[in-house]
Amino acid sequence: MTQSQRNNFRRSLAFKIILLIFLSIAAIMVLIFVYDYVTTRAIVVKNLRLQADYITKNTILKINKVLSNIQIIPQNYAPLILSELGNEEKMKYLLSQMVKSNDDIYGAALAFDSNYKGRNVKYYSFYYYRDRHRLKFMNLGSDTYNYYTMDWFQIPKELGKAQWSEPYFDQGGGDTLMSTYSIPLYVTEKDRRKFIGVITVDVSLLHLQQIVDSIKVYKSGYGYMISRIGTLVTHPHKEEIMNESIFSLADNKKLSKLREIGKKMIAGKSGFEENISYYNLLNGKKSWIAYAPVPANGWSVVVVFPVDEFMADANKLVRNLVEMAVVGLIFIFLVIFFISRSITGSLRRLTSAAEKFAEGDFNVALPPNRSEDEIGRLNNAFIYMQETLAKTIHDLKNTSDELRKSHEQLEEYNRTLEQKVDERTTELKAKHQELDSAFNRLKAAQAQLVQSEKMASLGQLTAGIAHEIKNPLNFINNFSELSVELVQEILAETDKLTSSLGEKEAGYIKGILQDIEGNVKKIHDHGKRADSIIRGMLLHSRGKSGERMPTDINALLAEYVNLGYHGMRATDSSFNIKIEDDYDQELKQINVIPQDISRVFLNMINNAFYSTHQKKKELKDAYFPILKVSTKDLGDTVEIRIWDNGKGMPQAVLEKIFNPFYTTKPAGSGTGLGLSISFDIIVQEHQGQIKVDSKEGEYAEFVITIPKTV
């Protein structure tokens, strides 16, 4: 079959019928297959859960039986040993019988508390243990084996009850991996219980390993056991015993789910996990795990189930179903193919004649078809269409020539029209870009003009006030300086008049003059300070910053805290606030524009005073305003914090506070420019940062960070 024939077949009705029926049957078979697989897998997993539960409980039953039997022995012997206190031979005999009476016991010890035998006897303990089926005896306790510090002695002593220890290697004692069950011993002296020591039995981890190793789960499944804190007590990989935990395994294998299971195990829970990517440590294959606690000592047993082995029967069944489905589909395809070919044979012949007719062969002979079904009626209709079209096509040929000429003319007009439209579109795009650019420039100029007008008005007002104050301030500074000189001259003359006035009168006059001199000096100093503030105001009013210079941030901040406080007191004499400062005394001068930084400080301090004052008006005596200011040297930067316990700000306000002209104060109380200007000064001029932290109704804090050098 050629490529053309194959393409025709794909487009044929027979192909569509075959494809539709085949896909429908295939879809049904796939659904049946999926349902069968899901059902089979659910049954297998259910059986596995039952098997896992049986294996796990059976293993735990064996281990718990061993441990429970071991626990009973020291509990039975403890009263006998207490009755023989002081009879060392009898106590040793009873201790040796404990080990002999149960093959599961590795060793047993009777360890007394310090100085039990007297102050000269520090250690007093007996120990019997197995050594290759022989019973050996040793005295426990030495400077290298201080059993007072060991868990099997300390924990039951502190808890006052019997306790299994965590697994450990008893170096200097039994010299093997073991776990110890200890029972505290008490005697009654003067109606009070007194701790005298412990009686213990040891179980070898090798013995527990044999019990856990007896777990058989298919070919590669296995079991292992962990302690109360997750340490591996038994494991097929011997080198991991006591060296790894369930959590280190989870970290090494990067299994976060295994870590969660480990938490459940040490919490004493049981379960079966099938949705984790746990891999068999013996063969690296994916596995599921079951776990449950041992009631006697709280350890947990883990059983690893290999997924591929217990799913082998289900997978084999799936393969058989797939093979049967493939054979069935092939058979169904052949049946459908032959049926469709027989039905569509007449249609193919009619289609062939129609294709030749479409190519211009109007004299093509149609195949005979005498049937009265849909195909026969279609054949007769085609003959009628053939006769009608022969006449119509002749008329269309004449009309086609005329339409062709009209079409050529229309194409020429369309070509020229498209060219004109493209040219006009290009011109409009250029004009649009120019308008956008002009509009953006207009918006920027408008914003700059509004800002300039506002700042100019503010600057004119500031300059006017500053000039009006500066003139009388110059008189204060000049005459105060002159007054100091005059007082000093009078004091010099007073020394000459001492003989004529008398020493007492001269001293009295001299004291008054010295007080006047001190007061005038203070007037002169404060005048100089006010003059410095006025110069800063004039510098701001001119719309430009001063020069960078080394500045003491601590002194500058303290000055404007004081200035803001007195300014608020001048507005409302009832205003009062507690000011807490924490200045970093190690902070040296940094290079900034002091006039601009002072403006930032004053804006934020005034905002803090305003917020606390408003809150005081609302809460009255139930509230006292607090302002906290601090500085801190951070190495390359300086951090300034300004905190108040005023009304705070909601999140909606925090997002807008640095926008120009945004204010929450009543009309006439604020311009909304303070924080906007402060943001520009810190971020733009000094390349620093301003951060705000606030909780509505509780507090607000501004954190300013300024680089030491820019």
C-alpha positions in Angstrom: 0.0 0.0 0.0 1.5 3.4 -1.1 1.6 6.4 1.2 -1.3 8.0 -0.7 -3.4 4.9 -0.3 -2.6 4.8 3.4 -3.7 8.5 3.8 -6.9 7.8 1.9 -7.6 4.8 4.2 -7.1 7.0 7.3 -9.7 9.4 6.0 -12.2 6.7 5.0 -15.5 5.9 6.7 -14.2 2.3 7.2 -11.2 3.6 9.2 -13.4 5.8 11.4 -15.8 2.9 12.1 -13.0 0.6 12.9 -11.3 3.2 15.1 -14.4 4.2 17.0 -15.6 0.7 17.8 -12.0 -0.5 18.6 -11.3 2.5 20.9 -14.7 2.0 22.7 -14.0 -1.7 23.4 -10.4 -0.9 24.3 -11.6 1.8 26.8 -14.0 -0.7 28.4 -11.3 -3.3 28.7 -8.9 -0.7 30.2 -11.5 0.3 32.8 -12.1 -3.4 33.6 -8.3 -3.9 33.9 -7.8 -0.8 36.1 -10.7 -1.8 38.4 -9.4 -5.4 38.6 -5.9 -4.1 39.4 -7.1 -1.6 42.1 -9.3 -4.3 43.7 -6.5 -6.9 43.6 -4.0 -4.4 45.0 -6.4 -3.4 47.8 -6.9 -7.1 48.7 -3.1 -7.7 48.7 -2.4 -4.7 50.8 -5.2 -5.7 53.3 -3.7 -9.2 53.6 -0.3 -7.6 54.0 -1.6 -5.4 56.8 -3.0 -8.5 58.6 0.3 -10.3 58.0 2.3 -7.3 59.2 0.1 -7.0 62.3 0.5 -10.7 63.1 4.3 -10.7 62.5 4.8 -7.5 64.6 2.6 -8.6 67.4 4.1 -12.1 67.5 7.6 -10.7 67.7 6.6 -8.2 70.4 4.9 -11.0 72.3 8.1 -13.0 72.3 10.3 -10.0 73.4 7.8 -8.9 76.0 7.5 -12.4 77.4 11.3 -12.5 77.8 11.5 -9.1 79.4 8.4 -9.7 81.6 9.9 -13.0 82.9 13.2 -11.3 83.5 11.4 -8.5 85.5 9.6 -10.9 87.8 12.8 -12.6 89.0 14.4 -9.6 90.7 11.0 -8.5 92.1 10.7 -12.0 93.7 14.3 -12.0 95.0 14.3 -8.4 96.3 12.4 -9.2 99.6 14.7 -12.3 100.2 17.9 -10.2 99.8 16.5 -7.5 102.0 15.9 -10.1 104.7 19.5 -11.2 104.5 21.2 -7.8 104.7 24.6 -8.1 106.4 24.9 -11.8 105.4 27.2 -11.4 102.4 27.4 -15.0 101.5 23.7 -15.5 101.6 23.2 -12.4 99.4 25.8 -13.7 96.9 24.1 -17.1 96.8 20.6 -15.5 96.1 22.2 -13.3 93.4 23.8 -16.3 91.7 20.5 -18.2 91.7 18.8 -15.3 89.9 21.2 -15.8 86.9 21.0 -19.6 87.0 17.2 -19.7 87.1 16.7 -18.0 83.7 18.7 -18.5 80.6 17.5 -15.2 79.2 19.4 -13.3 82.0 23.0 -12.4 81.1 23.9 -11.1 84.5 22.7 -9.8 87.9 24.1 -7.2 90.3 23.4 -6.1 93.9 24.9 -2.5 94.1 24.7 -0.6 97.4 24.7 3.2 97.8 28.0 5.0 98.7 29.3 4.5 102.3 26.8 1.8 103.0 29.6 -0.3 104.6 31.1 2.6 106.2 33.0 5.8 105.3 36.1 3.8 104.4 34.3 1.6 101.9 33.3 3.6 98.8 32.1 0.8 96.5 30.1 -2.2 97.7 28.6 -4.3 94.9 28.4 -8.0 93.7 27.9 -9.1 90.1 27.3 -12.5 88.6 27.3 -12.9 84.8 27.6 -15.6 82.1 30.8 -16.2 80.2 30.5 -19.0 77.6 27.9 -20.9 79.6 29.9 -20.5 82.9 28.9 -18.3 85.8 31.5 -15.7 86.8 31.6 -13.4 89.8 33.2 -10.0 90.3 33.0 -7.0 92.7 31.7 -4.0 90.8 32.8 -0.6 91.5 36.2 1.2 91.2 37.5 4.6 90.2 37.4 3.4 86.5 33.9 1.8 87.0 32.0 4.3 89.1 28.5 2.7 89.0 27.0 5.6 91.1 27.1 7.8 87.9 25.6 5.1 85.6 21.9 5.3 84.4 21.1 1.8 85.7 21.9 3.1 89.2 20.9 6.8 89.1 17.6 6.7 87.3 15.8 4.1 89.6 17.3 5.9 92.6 15.9 9.3 91.5 12.6 8.0 90.2 12.0 5.7 93.1 10.7 2.9 90.9 11.9 0.0 88.7 13.2 1.0 85.3 14.8 -0.5 82.1 17.9 1.4 81.1 18.8 2.5 77.6 21.1 0.0 75.8 24.8 0.5 76.5 28.2 -1.3 76.4 29.1 -2.3 79.9 32.8 -1.9 79.8 34.5 -3.1 83.0 31.3 -5.0 84.0 29.7 -7.5 81.7 31.8 -6.2 78.7 28.9 -6.6 76.2 26.0 -4.7 74.7 23.1 -5.0 77.2 20.1 -3.3 78.8 19.6 -3.4 82.6 16.4 -3.7 84.6 16.9 -2.1 88.1 14.8 -2.2 91.2 15.5 0.3 94.0 16.0 -1.2 97.5 14.7 0.6 100.6 14.9 0.0 104.4 12.8 1.7 107.1 14.7 3.7 109.7 12.9 5.9 112.2 9.6 5.6 110.3 11.3 6.8 107.1 12.3 4.9 104.0 16.0 5.0 103.2 17.5 4.1 99.8 20.3 1.6 100.2 21.0 0.4 96.6 19.6 -1.4 93.6 19.2 -5.0 92.5 19.6 -5.5 88.7 19.3 -8.0 85.9 20.9 -7.7 82.5 19.7 -8.9 79.2 22.1 -9.2 76.3 21.3 -7.3 73.1 22.7 -10.3 71.2 19.8 -12.4 72.7 17.2 -9.8 71.6 18.9 -9.7 68.2 18.3 -13.5 67.8 14.6 -13.0 68.5 14.2 -10.1 66.1 16.3 -11.9 63.4 13.9 -14.8 63.6 11.4 -12.5 61.7 11.0 -13.8 58.2 9.3 -11.6 55.7 9.5 -13.1 52.2 13.1 -13.2 50.9 14.6 -9.8 51.8 12.3 -8.5 54.6 13.7 -8.1 58.1 13.0 -6.6 61.4 14.9 -4.3 63.8 14.3 -2.7 67.2 14.9 0.8 68.6 15.1 2.1 72.2 12.9 4.7 73.8 15.0 7.5 72.4 15.3 6.0 68.9 18.7 4.3 69.1 19.1 1.1 67.0 19.2 -1.8 69.5 19.1 -4.6 66.8 19.7 -4.4 63.1 20.8 -6.7 60.2 23.8 -4.3 59.7 25.7 -4.9 62.9 27.8 -1.8 62.5 24.8 0.4 62.9 23.7 -1.0 66.3 24.2 1.7 68.9 25.8 3.9 66.3 22.7 5.1 64.5 19.2 6.1 65.4 15.9 6.2 63.5 16.4 9.9 63.1 20.0 9.7 61.8 18.7 7.1 59.3 16.0 9.5 58.2 18.6 12.3 57.7 21.0 10.0 55.9 18.3 8.8 53.5 16.6 12.2 53.4 13.3 10.8 54.5 11.3 13.4 56.4 8.4 11.0 56.7 10.6 8.4 58.5 11.5 11.1 61.0 7.8 11.6 61.7 7.3 7.9 62.1 10.3 7.9 64.5 8.5 10.4 66.7 5.4 8.2 66.7 7.5 5.2 67.7 9.3 6.9 70.7 5.8 8.1 71.7 4.7 4.5 72.0 2.4 4.4 69.0 2.0 1.6 66.4 1.1 1.6 62.7 1.7 0.5 59.1 3.2 3.0 56.6 2.8 2.3 52.9 3.0 5.8 51.4 6.7 6.6 52.1 9.8 6.2 50.0 11.6 3.8 52.4 14.3 1.6 50.8 15.5 -1.8 52.1 19.0 -1.4 53.5 19.9 -4.9 52.4 19.0 -4.7 48.7 18.0 -1.0 48.1 14.5 -1.9 47.0 11.4 0.1 48.0 9.7 -1.2 51.1 6.8 -0.6 53.5 7.2 -0.7 57.3 5.1 -1.7 60.3 6.0 -0.7 63.9 4.6 -1.3 67.4 5.9 -0.7 71.0 7.1 -3.4 73.5 5.0 -2.9 76.6 7.7 -4.0 79.1 10.3 -1.4 78.3 8.8 1.0 75.8 11.1 0.0 72.9 9.7 -0.4 69.4 9.9 -3.2 66.9 10.1 -2.3 63.2 9.3 -4.8 60.4 10.4 -4.0 56.8 8.2 -5.5 54.0 9.7 -5.6 50.4 7.0 -4.2 48.0 8.1 -6.1 44.9 8.0 -9.5 46.7 4.6 -9.3 48.3 3.1 -7.7 45.2 4.6 -10.4 43.0 1.3 -12.4 42.7 -0.7 -9.3 41.9 1.9 -8.2 39.3 1.8 -11.6 37.7 -2.0 -11.4 37.6 -1.8 -8.0 36.0 0.7 -9.2 33.3 -1.7 -12.1 32.5 -4.6 -9.7 32.2 -2.6 -7.4 29.9 -1.6 -10.3 27.7 -5.2 -11.5 27.5 -6.4 -8.0 26.8 -3.9 -7.5 23.9 -4.9 -10.9 22.3 -8.6 -10.0 22.7 -8.1 -6.6 21.2 -6.3 -8.0 18.1 -9.1 -10.5 17.5 -11.8 -7.8 17.9 -9.8 -5.5 15.6 -9.8 -8.2 12.8 -13.5 -8.9 13.2 -14.4 -5.2 13.0 -12.0 -4.7 10.0 -13.6 -7.4 7.9 -17.2 -6.3 8.8 -16.5 -2.6 8.0 -14.8 -3.4 4.7 -17.9 -5.4 3.5 -20.3 -2.7 4.5 -18.3 0.2 3.0 -17.3 -1.5 -0.3 -20.2 0.2 -2.3 -19.4 3.5 -0.7 -15.7 3.2 -1.8 -16.8 2.6 -5.4 -19.2 5.6 -5.3 -16.5 7.7 -3.8 -14.0 6.8 -6.6 -16.6 7.9 -9.2 -17.3 11.1 -7.4 -13.5 12.0 -7.2 -13.2 11.5 -11.0 -16.3 13.7 -11.5 -14.7 16.3 -9.3 -11.6 16.2 -11.5 -13.7 17.1 -14.6 -14.6 13.7 -16.0 -18.4 14.3 -16.3 -18.8 11.1 -18.4 -17.7 8.8 -15.7 -19.8 5.6 -15.4 -21.3 4.9 -12.0 -21.3 1.4 -10.8 -24.7 -0.4 -10.9 -26.6 -0.5 -7.6 -30.1 -1.8 -7.4 -30.5 -1.8 -3.7 -33.1 0.4 -2.2 -31.1 1.3 0.9 -29.4 4.6 1.7 -26.4 3.7 -0.6 -28.8 3.0 -3.6 -30.6 6.2 -3.2 -27.3 8.1 -2.9 -26.2 6.5 -6.2 -29.4 7.7 -8.1 -29.0 11.2 -6.6 -25.4 11.3 -7.8 -26.6 10.5 -11.4 -29.1 13.4 -11.3 -26.5 15.7 -9.9 -24.1 14.7 -12.7 -26.6 15.7 -15.4 -27.5 19.0 -13.7 -23.9 20.0 -13.0 -22.8 19.4 -16.7 -25.2 22.2 -17.8 -24.5 24.4 -14.9 -20.7 24.2 -15.3 -20.9 25.4 -18.9 -22.8 28.5 -17.8 -20.3 29.1 -15.0 -17.3 29.1 -17.3 -18.6 32.1 -19.1 -19.4 33.9 -15.9 -15.9 33.0 -14.5 -14.1 34.9 -17.1 -16.0 38.1 -16.3 -15.4 37.6 -12.5 -11.7 37.1 -13.0 -11.3 40.5 -14.7 -13.3 42.2 -11.9 -11.2 40.3 -9.3 -7.9 41.5 -10.8 -9.1 45.1 -10.6 -10.2 44.7 -7.0 -6.9 43.2 -6.0 -5.1 46.2 -7.4 -7.3 48.6 -5.5 -6.7 46.6 -2.2 -3.0 46.6 -2.7 -2.8 50.4 -3.0 -5.3 50.8 -0.1 -3.2 48.7 2.2 -0.1 50.7 1.4 -1.9 54.0 2.3 -3.3 52.5 5.5 0.2 51.4 6.6 1.6 54.9 5.9 -1.1 56.6 7.9 -0.8 54.1 10.8 2.9 54.8 11.0 2.2 58.6 11.3 -0.4 58.1 14.0 1.9 55.9 16.0 4.6 58.6 15.9 2.1 61.2 17.0 0.9 59.0 19.8 4.4 58.5 21.1 5.1 62.2 21.1 1.8 62.9 23.0 2.7 60.2 25.6 6.1 61.7 26.1 4.7 65.3 26.4 2.0 64.1 28.8 4.7 62.4 31.0 6.8 65.6 31.0 3.7 67.7 31.9 2.8 65.4 34.8 6.4 65.6 36.2 6.5 69.4 35.7 3.2 69.7 37.4 4.2 67.6 40.4 7.5 69.5 40.7 5.7 72.9 40.5 3.2 71.9 43.2 6.0 70.7 45.4 8.1 73.9 44.7 5.1 76.2 45.5 4.4 74.5 48.8 8.0 74.4 49.8 8.5 78.0 48.7 5.6 79.2 50.8 7.0 77.3 53.8 10.5 78.6 53.1 9.2 82.2 52.9 7.4 81.9 56.2 10.4 80.3 57.9 12.8 82.9 56.5 10.5 85.7 57.7 10.3 84.4 61.2 14.0 83.7 61.3 15.0 87.2 60.2 12.5 88.8 62.7 14.0 86.7 65.6 17.6 87.1 64.4 17.7 90.9 64.9 16.7 91.0 68.6 18.8 87.9 69.1 21.9 89.7 67.8 21.2 92.5 70.4 21.0 89.8 73.1 24.2 88.1 72.1 26.2 91.4 71.6 25.0 93.1 74.8 25.4 89.9 76.9 28.9 89.6 75.7 29.5 93.3 76.4 27.9 92.9 79.9 30.3 90.0 80.7 33.2 92.3 79.9 31.8 95.1 82.0 31.2 92.9 84.9 34.8 91.6 84.7 36.0 95.2 84.6 33.9 96.0 87.7 35.3 93.0 89.5 38.8 94.2 88.7 37.9 97.6 90.2 36.3 95.9 93.2 39.6 94.4 94.2 41.0 98.0 94.4 38.1 99.2 96.6 38.5 96.5 99.2 40.4 98.7 101.6 37.9 101.5 101.4 34.7 99.5 101.5 35.8 96.9 103.9 36.4 93.2 103.2 32.8 92.1 104.0 31.1 94.7 101.9 33.6 94.2 99.0 33.0 90.4 99.2 29.2 90.9 99.1 29.4 93.2 96.1 31.9 90.8 94.4 29.5 87.9 94.9 26.6 89.7 93.4 28.8 90.7 90.4 29.9 87.1 90.0 26.3 85.9 90.0 25.5 88.6 87.4 28.5 87.4 85.3 27.3 83.8 85.4 23.7 84.7 84.4 24.9 86.9 81.6 27.2 84.1 80.3 24.2 81.7 80.3 22.2 84.3 78.4 25.1 84.6 75.9 25.4 80.7 75.6 21.7 80.2 75.0 21.7 83.1 72.6 24.4 81.5 70.6 22.5 78.2 70.6 19.3 80.1 69.4 21.4 81.8 66.7 22.6 78.4 65.5 19.0 77.2 65.2 18.0 80.4 63.3 20.9 79.9 60.9 19.6 76.3 60.3 16.1 77.6 59.7 17.4 80.2 57.2 19.4 77.5 55.4 16.3 75.4 55.1 14.3 78.3 53.9 16.7 78.8 51.0 15.7 75.3 49.7 19.2 73.8 49.8 21.1 71.6 52.2 24.2 72.7 54.0 27.6 71.0 53.7 28.5 67.6 55.2 30.5 67.9 58.4 31.5 65.7 61.3 28.5 65.8 63.7 27.8 64.4 67.2 24.5 62.5 66.6 24.0 62.0 70.3 24.2 65.7 71.1 22.1 66.7 68.0 19.3 64.2 68.9 19.3 65.3 72.6 19.1 69.0 71.5 16.1 68.4 69.3 14.3 66.2 71.9 14.6 69.1 74.3 13.6 71.7 71.6 10.5 69.6 70.7 9.5 69.2 74.3 9.7 72.9 75.1 7.9 73.7 71.8 5.0 71.3 72.8 5.0 72.8 76.3 4.7 76.3 74.8 1.6 75.1 72.9 0.0 73.4 75.9 1.5 74.0 79.3 -0.3 70.9 80.7 1.7 68.6 78.4 4.2 66.3 80.2 6.1 63.2 79.1 8.7 60.8 80.4 11.8 60.8 78.2 14.1 57.8 78.3 17.3 58.0 76.4 20.0 55.4 75.7 22.9 57.0 73.7 25.8 54.9 72.6 28.7 56.7 74.3 31.2 54.9 72.0 29.6 56.5 68.9 32.0 59.0 67.4 31.1 61.9 65.1 29.9 61.0 61.6 29.9 62.9 58.3 26.3 64.2 57.7 24.4 67.4 56.9 23.4 68.4 60.5 20.7 70.9 59.4 18.8 68.2 57.4 19.3 65.5 60.0 18.0 67.9 62.7 14.9 68.5 60.6 14.3 64.7 60.5 14.7 64.4 64.3 12.3 67.4 64.9 9.6 66.0 62.6 9.6 62.6 64.2 9.8 63.9 67.8 7.0 66.4 67.2 4.9 63.5 65.7 5.6 61.4 68.8 4.7 64.3 71.2 1.4 65.0 69.2 0.4 61.3 69.3 1.0 60.9 73.0 -0.7 64.2 73.7 -3.8 63.2 71.8 -3.9 59.8 73.6 -3.5 61.6 77.0 -6.6 63.7 76.2 -8.6 60.6 75.6 -7.4 58.3 78.5 -6.6 61.1 81.0 -5.1 59.7 84.2 -5.2 56.1 83.0 -2.3 56.8 80.7 1.2 58.4 81.0 3.1 59.4 77.8 6.6 57.9 77.3 9.2 58.8 74.6 12.3 56.5 74.1 15.3 57.6 72.0 18.5 55.7 71.5 21.5 55.5 69.2 23.7 52.5 68.4 27.0 52.1 66.6 26.6 49.2 64.0 30.1 49.4 62.5 29.6 51.0 59.1 26.3 52.5 60.0 24.5 54.3 62.9 21.1 53.3 64.1 18.7 55.9 65.7 15.4 54.7 67.3 12.5 57.0 68.2 9.7 55.1 70.1 6.5 56.4 71.7 3.5 54.7 73.4 1.0 57.0 71.7 -1.9 56.1 69.5 0.1 54.1 66.9 -0.9 53.6 63.3 -3.0 51.0 61.4 -1.5 49.1 58.4 -3.4 51.3 55.9 -1.7 54.5 57.3 1.7 52.8 57.4 1.6 52.3 53.6 1.1 56.0 53.0 2.9 57.9 55.7 5.9 58.8 53.4 3.6 60.1 50.6 3.8 63.9 50.2 0.9 65.9 51.7 -0.5 62.8 53.4 -1.5 63.5 57.0 -3.9 62.1 59.7 -4.0 65.3 61.6 -7.1 67.6 61.5 -7.2 70.3 58.8 -4.8 73.1 59.8 -2.7 70.9 62.2 -0.3 69.4 59.6 0.9 69.7 56.0 1.7 66.1 55.4 5.3 67.1 54.3 7.3 66.3 57.4 7.8 62.5 56.9 8.1 62.9 53.1 10.9 65.4 53.5 12.5 63.2 56.2 12.4 60.2 53.8 14.2 62.2 51.1 16.8 63.4 53.5 17.7 60.0 54.9 17.3 57.8 51.7 18.2 60.2 48.9 20.7 62.6 50.5 22.4 60.2 53.0 21.7 56.8 51.3 20.2 55.5 54.5 17.0 53.7 55.5 13.8 54.5 57.5 11.7 51.6 58.8 8.4 51.9 60.8 7.0 49.5 63.3 3.6 50.3 64.8 0.6 48.7 66.5 -2.6 50.7 66.5 -3.5 52.0 69.9 -0.2 50.8 71.6 3.0 52.2 70.1 4.9 53.5 67.1 8.7 53.3 66.4 10.9 54.8 63.7 14.2 53.2 63.0 16.7 55.3 61.1 20.0 53.8 59.7 22.6 56.2 58.3 26.0 55.2 56.7 29.0 56.8 58.5 30.5 57.7 55.1 28.7 58.3 51.8 
